[in-house]
Amino acid sequence: MTTFTLWFEDGGELLVIVAGLIGALFGYGADRLAARWPAHEDGSIRRHDWRTVVVGVAGAVAFAATVARFGANPVHLVIVGAFVAALVVMLATDLDQRLLPNLLTLPIIPLALVVFATGSGPFVRTTEDIAWAAGVAIVVPVVLYLLAIPFGNGAIGEGDLKLLVGAGLLIGAQNLFYGLVVGALAAGVIVGILVFIRRLSMKSFVPYGPFLIAGILWSILALPQP
């Protein structure tokens, strides 16, 4: 065991709590950023609302879980931590503007390739892993895009597809698959409840991005890894 691992294990619980507090502040900051960036067409800045709470809680849970799972390995912690931070900001922008900015989604692709080339990632480690990851990262977005065509423009966003490519390469085929499944189930349950209580109608547009992000976070932070 490395000195860092021993140090983490000695104060792990405290570090997880601190990470949760930092994550809550980061989530709040992400919500405030999303209220301003990308700039709204009418120049408005959204006030605090339920989205502020959702992103703050998501940031707290995600950061705490990241440190709890990867804190003993500083390299893994930095890689996964950067990805998780980007996902929290994407969650905020998608909830606010139904948008996953290229500035956040596209850099994940070269990051994933560098992580694999240097052998420093916790998910995609072998040539077989990267082959499956690359296949899923290409096939899944294409299939979802084709399936969405009959439902018209906006049924699935370009940002969602770009996130799927980068996430697939970084976290691997299995994690992406489970993330998609959990995201779809969560979307079905929550949208169903909102329709039942008449907060939404059957014609309401609901972005899939937040559910996809939740599924990805669950797959890498809660699902047992091989």
N, C-alpha and C positions, 0 to 999 in steps of 0.2 A: 504494500500500500504506500502511496506517495505521501509526502508531508502535507500536501494540500488536502488529500482525502481524509487524513487523520484529523486535520484542523477542522474540516467541514463537519465530520461526524461528531466532534466534541461540542460544536455549537450549532448543529443543523437545525434544530427546532426554532431557535431564535432567528436564524437567518431566513427561514421560511416565513416567519411572521413579518420580519422586516421587508422581505420581498413582496409580501402581500400588500403592505402599506404603500410601498413604492409603486406597485402595480395599480393601486387605486388612484394615486395621484397621477400616474401616467395615463390611465384611462380617462380621468377627468380632463387632462390636458389634450388628449386625443379628441375628445368630444368638442372642446372649445376650438381646436384646430379645424375640425370638420365643419364647424359652424361658420368658418371664415374661408377655408381653402378646400378645394378650388372655389374661387369667388362665385357667389350666387349671381345669377343673371340680373336680379333686381337690386343687387348690392346690399341686401339685408343680412343681418347676423342673427341666427336663431338664439333665443333665450334658453335657459336651462329647462329641461323637461324630462320625460321618462327615459329618453335616449341617454341623457347624462348619467342617470343611475345605472342603466344597463351596461354601458361601456365602462363605467367605473368599477362595477362589480366584476365584469369580465376581466378587466385588467388585473384586479386584485387576485382573483382565482387563478388566472393563467400564469402570472408571475410567481405566485407561491408554488404552484404545481411544477413549474419549470425548475425552480431551485430545489424543490424536494426530490425531483427525479434525476436531475442532471448536475446538481451542485457539487458532487464529489469529483466531477471531471471538468476542469476549467475550460478546456477546448470545446467540449460538447455544450457546456453552459453558454458560452459566447455564441456559438452557431445557432442553437435552438432559441436562445434568448433574443437574438436579433430577428429571427423569423417570427417568433411570438409577438414581439413588439410591433412588427410590421402588420401582423394580422389584427392586432387590437386597433391600430390606426385605420386599417381597411374596414373593420367593423364599424367604426365611427363614421367614416365617409359614406359607406353604403347605407347606413341607417339614416343619415342626414340627406344625402343627395342621390342615393341609388347609383353610386359610382365607386368603382375600384380603380384609382388612378394608375396610369402606366408607370409613374415614378415609383410606385410601391410594388406593382406586380412583376414588371419586367426584370428588375435586378435580381429577383429570386432565381432566374434561369442560370445566369453566369455564376452566381453564388453556389448553386447546386453542383455545377460542373467543376468548379474549383475545389469544393469540399470533397467531391469524389476523387478527383485527380490527386489530392494530397492525402487521401485516406484518413481524413480527420472527422468524418461525420458519424453519427450514431445509428443511422438508418440504412443507408445504401453503402455497402462495404465491398461487395464482390462484383466481378464482371457480370455475373448472372443477375445480381440485384439491379445493376444499372441498365441491363438489357430489358428486364421486366419494367423498370421504372420508365425508361424511354418509351417503350411500347404503350404503356398505359397513359403516359403524358401526352401522347399523340392521338391514340385511338379514342380515349374517353371524351376529350373536348370535341373531336369531330363528330362522334356519335350523338352527343348532347346537342350540338349545333343542328344536325340534320333532323333530330327529333323535334326541335323547337320551331323549325320552319313553318309547319302548318298553323302554329299559334300566333304567327305574326312577329313583327319587329319588337324586340324588348323581352321576348319570352325567356331568353337567357342572354345575359350581357356579355360583351366582349371581354370585360374585366374578369368575369367569372371564368371564362375560357383560358385567359392568360394566367390566372392564378392556378388553375388546374394543371397547366403545363409545368410551371415552376415548382409547385408543391409536389407533383408527381415525381419529378427528378430529385427533389431534396429529401422527401420522406419515404419514397418507395411505393411500389404498387399496392402492397397490402394495406398500408396506412391510408393511402388515398381512397382505396375501395371502401374501407370501413368508414372513413370520413364522409364519403358520398352517401352511404346508406344511412348513417346516423343523421346527417343533415337533412336528407329527404324525409325520414321518419319524423324528425323534430318539426320540419315545415308542415307536414301533414297534420300533426297533432295540434300545433299552435294555430295554424290557419283555420282548422276545423272548429276549434274552440271559439275563435274570434267571429267566425261566420255564425256559429250557433247563438252567440250572445249579441249578434247583429252589430258588431263593431266593424265588420267587413261584409261585402256582398260577394256573390260568386263571380262578379265581373271586376272586382278590385285587383289592382296590380300589387303583388307582394314580391320584393326582391329576394332572390334565392341566396345571394352572397352572404348575408349574416348567418344563415343556417349552414351553408357550406363551411364558413369559417369556424363555426361552433363544432361541426363534425370533425374538421381537421385538428382542432385543438384537443378534442376528446381523444382522437386516435393516437396522437403523439404524447399526450400527457397522462392519460388514464388507462389506455389499452396496454396490457402486458406486451413487451417487445421480445422478439426471439433472441 
